[in-house]
């Protein structure tokens, strides 16, 4: 709701800038029919573009100053050179035309100055509102992302929440003297698969992996997406042999679904490790060993 309010206010502020652009265009066209009308319009468009694009800090203010100086300088040049300015032709207020056919360059310069400055002020206000709205929306999106438990691509538990869950499961297993196993499953040559299939197909593959893992484990088990093609599975009250059997079954199922080779590292608490970090490190080592020996599943018992 807050994001929608900020967005609506931003769009509402566009209206004065657009209306002012139409007014200034009409003023320039009414006062001067020469080629400087097109120049004035171009300068009037350049200012908001500089504020919104913001190639560097203060680009909008610089563009406004350049437009004002350039426009006033051009009008001064036309008064002196084109109109043949003679001090005797100066009659106040604001009557500098050397002939009835010539535009009033002083009046045109002053009005142009005011128009360009007001355009700069409106553009600055709208650009600041746009930046605040963008920052607000980004903060809301980040908050929603942090409060969302599941990964948006794979549908599995986010790693930050999986780490907390694993810590809690370890405490529970330690208190009640129960087994706990952890699996680290990964696809072989994932970077090569991404290059071959493309980013979109790679995302679909990750989505398929997540769905397959979620459908193949128990309701008390937890599947978490880590990075690339790597997934962690927490298996409460499961001994190592049972975890190895689960890993074998999951790797076969994933290979059938994706036509890719999967391997897994399996570890058990407390025989292999006693902390969350140690469990993950041991699973990483077991997975690397499985790749080295060409096995589908490896565990610490195979390393010693």
C-alpha positions in Angstrom: 0.0 0.0 0.0 2.8 2.4 0.9 4.7 1.6 -2.3 1.5 2.2 -4.4 1.0 5.6 -2.7 4.6 6.7 -3.5 4.2 5.5 -7.1 0.9 7.4 -7.5 2.4 10.6 -6.1 5.3 10.3 -8.5 3.1 9.9 -11.5 1.0 12.8 -10.3 4.1 15.1 -10.2 4.7 14.3 -13.9 1.6 16.3 -14.9 2.9 19.8 -13.8 6.2 19.1 -15.7 4.4 18.1 -18.9 2.0 21.1 -18.7 4.9 23.4 -18.1 6.7 22.0 -21.1 3.6 22.8 -23.2 3.4 26.3 -21.8 7.0 27.1 -22.4 6.9 25.7 -25.9 3.9 27.9 -26.7 5.6 30.9 -25.2 8.8 30.5 -27.2 6.7 29.9 -30.4 4.6 33.0 -29.7 7.6 35.3 -29.1 10.1 34.1 -31.6 9.5 32.4 -34.9 13.1 31.9 -35.8 15.3 28.9 -35.5 16.0 29.6 -31.8 12.5 28.2 -31.0 13.7 24.7 -31.8 16.9 25.3 -29.7 14.8 26.5 -26.8 12.6 23.4 -27.0 15.7 21.2 -27.2 17.2 22.9 -24.1 13.8 22.5 -22.3 13.9 18.8 -23.0 17.5 18.3 -22.1 17.1 19.5 -18.6 14.6 16.9 -17.3 16.5 14.2 -19.2 19.7 15.1 -17.4 17.9 15.0 -14.0 16.3 11.6 -14.7 19.3 10.0 -16.4 21.8 11.4 -13.9 25.0 10.3 -15.6 26.9 12.0 -12.7 25.9 13.7 -9.5 24.5 17.2 -10.1 24.0 16.5 -13.8 20.5 18.2 -13.7 21.8 21.4 -12.2 24.7 21.5 -14.6 22.3 21.0 -17.6 20.1 23.8 -16.3 23.0 26.2 -15.9 24.4 25.3 -19.3 20.9 25.8 -20.9 20.4 29.2 -19.3 23.9 30.5 -20.2 23.6 29.2 -23.7 20.2 30.6 -24.3 21.0 34.0 -22.8 24.3 34.2 -24.7 22.5 33.4 -27.9 19.9 36.1 -27.3 22.7 38.6 -26.4 24.5 37.7 -29.6 21.3 38.2 -31.7 20.8 41.6 -30.0 24.3 42.8 -30.7 25.1 41.2 -34.1 21.8 40.2 -35.8 19.6 43.0 -34.6 22.4 45.6 -34.9 21.9 46.9 -31.3 22.3 50.6 -30.9 22.2 52.0 -27.3 19.9 54.8 -28.6 17.3 52.1 -29.4 17.0 51.1 -25.8 13.7 52.3 -24.4 12.4 50.9 -21.1 10.6 48.9 -20.1 12.1 46.1 -22.1 11.9 47.7 -25.6 15.1 46.7 -27.4 13.8 45.9 -30.9 15.7 47.7 -33.6 12.6 47.5 -35.8 9.0 46.4 -35.5 9.8 43.1 -37.2 12.5 42.1 -34.8 11.6 40.1 -31.7 12.2 41.7 -28.3 15.4 39.8 -27.5 15.7 41.1 -24.0 12.2 40.1 -23.1 12.7 36.8 -24.8 15.9 36.2 -22.9 14.4 37.0 -19.5 11.3 34.8 -20.2 13.6 32.0 -21.5 15.7 32.3 -18.3 12.6 32.0 -16.1 11.2 29.1 -18.2 14.4 27.1 -18.1 14.9 27.6 -14.4 11.3 26.6 -13.6 11.8 23.5 -15.8 14.9 22.7 -13.8 13.1 23.1 -10.5 10.2 20.9 -11.6 12.5 18.3 -13.0 14.6 18.3 -9.8 11.5 17.8 -7.6 10.2 15.0 -9.8 13.6 13.3 -10.0 14.0 13.4 -6.2 10.5 11.9 -5.8 11.4 9.2 -8.3 14.6 8.3 -6.5 12.7 8.2 -3.1 10.0 6.1 -4.6 12.6 3.7 -6.1 14.5 3.4 -2.9 11.2 2.8 -1.0 10.1 0.1 -3.4 13.6 -1.5 -3.1 13.4 -1.5 0.7 9.9 -3.1 0.6 11.1 -5.7 -1.9 14.1 -6.5 0.3 11.9 -6.8 3.3 9.4 -9.1 1.6 12.4 -11.1 0.3 13.8 -11.4 3.9 10.4 -12.4 5.3 9.8 -15.0 2.6 10.9 -18.5 3.8 11.1 -20.2 0.4 13.4 -19.6 -2.5 11.4 -18.0 -5.3 13.0 -20.2 -8.0 13.3 -23.7 -6.5 10.5 -23.5 -3.9 12.9 -24.9 -1.3 13.8 -23.3 2.0 16.2 -20.4 1.8 19.7 -21.2 3.1 19.6 -18.6 5.9 16.5 -20.3 7.4 17.9 -23.7 6.7 21.0 -22.8 8.7 18.8 -21.8 11.7 16.7 -24.9 11.3 19.9 -27.1 11.2 21.2 -25.5 14.4 17.9 -26.2 16.1 17.8 -29.8 14.9 21.4 -30.3 16.2 20.4 -29.1 19.6 17.4 -31.4 19.6 19.4 -34.4 18.5 22.1 -33.6 21.1 19.5 -33.3 23.9 17.6 -36.4 23.1 20.6 -38.4 21.9 19.2 -39.0 18.4 20.8 -39.3 15.0 20.7 -36.6 12.4 22.1 -36.8 8.8 22.8 -34.2 6.2 23.1 -34.6 2.4 24.8 -32.2 0.0 23.6 -32.9 -3.5 25.1 -31.3 -6.6 25.1 -31.7 -10.4 28.3 -32.4 -12.3 29.6 -29.7 -14.5 26.9 -27.1 -13.7 28.7 -24.1 -15.4 29.0 -26.1 -18.6 25.3 -27.0 -18.5 24.4 -23.3 -18.1 26.5 -22.4 -21.1 25.0 -25.2 -23.2 21.4 -24.7 -22.2 21.3 -20.9 -21.5 20.2 -19.0 -18.4 16.5 -19.6 -18.9 16.8 -23.3 -19.3 19.1 -23.5 -16.4 16.5 -21.8 -14.2 13.9 -24.3 -15.4 16.3 -27.1 -14.5 16.8 -25.7 -11.0 13.1 -25.5 -10.6 12.7 -29.1 -11.6 15.4 -30.2 -9.2 13.7 -28.4 -6.3 10.3 -29.8 -7.1 11.7 -33.3 -7.5 13.6 -33.2 -4.2 10.6 -31.8 -2.3 8.4 -34.6 -3.6 10.8 -37.4 -2.8 11.6 -36.6 0.9 9.6 -37.0 4.1 7.5 -34.2 5.5 9.9 -33.9 8.4 12.9 -33.5 6.1 14.1 -30.1 4.9 15.4 -29.2 1.4 17.4 -26.0 1.0 18.8 -24.4 -2.1 22.4 -23.2 -1.5 23.9 -21.9 -4.8 24.4 -22.9 -8.4 23.0 -26.5 -8.6 23.7 -27.3 -4.9 21.1 -28.4 -2.5 21.2 -29.4 1.2 18.8 -31.9 2.7 18.4 -32.2 6.5 17.2 -35.7 7.6 16.2 -35.7 11.3 16.4 -39.0 13.2 18.2 -40.7 10.2 21.4 -42.7 10.5 24.1 -42.6 7.9 23.1 -45.8 6.1 19.6 -44.5 5.7 20.9 -41.2 4.5 23.1 -42.9 1.9 20.1 -44.9 0.6 18.1 -41.7 0.4 20.9 -40.0 -1.5 21.2 -42.8 -4.0 17.5 -42.7 -4.7 17.4 -38.9 -5.1 20.4 -38.8 -7.4 18.9 -41.5 -9.7 15.5 -39.6 -9.7 17.2 -36.3 -10.5 19.3 -37.9 -13.3 16.1 -39.3 -14.9 14.4 -35.9 -14.7 17.2 -33.8 -16.0 19.5 -36.1 -18.0 22.4 -35.0 -15.9 24.7 -36.7 -13.4 24.2 -36.0 -9.7 26.4 -36.8 -6.7 26.0 -36.5 -3.0 28.0 -36.2 0.2 26.4 -37.7 3.3 27.3 -37.0 6.9 25.9 -37.9 10.3 25.7 -36.3 13.7 27.4 -36.9 16.0 29.8 -39.5 14.5 31.0 -37.3 11.7 30.6 -33.8 13.1 29.0 -32.0 16.1 28.3 -28.5 14.8 26.5 -27.0 11.8 29.6 -25.7 10.2 31.4 -29.0 10.7 28.6 -30.9 9.2 28.5 -28.7 6.1 32.3 -28.9 5.7 32.3 -32.7 6.0 29.5 -32.9 3.5 31.5 -30.7 1.1 34.5 -33.0 1.5 32.4 -36.1 1.0 30.9 -34.6 -2.2 34.4 -33.8 -3.5 35.5 -37.3 -2.8 32.5 -38.8 -4.6 33.5 -36.8 -7.7 37.1 -37.9 -7.3 36.4 -41.7 -7.2 33.4 -41.5 -9.6 30.9 -42.6 -6.9 27.3 -41.3 -6.7 27.4 -41.0 -2.9 30.3 -40.7 -0.5 30.6 -40.3 3.3 33.2 -39.7 5.9 33.7 -43.5 6.4 35.0 -43.7 2.9 37.6 -41.0 3.5 39.3 -42.7 6.4 
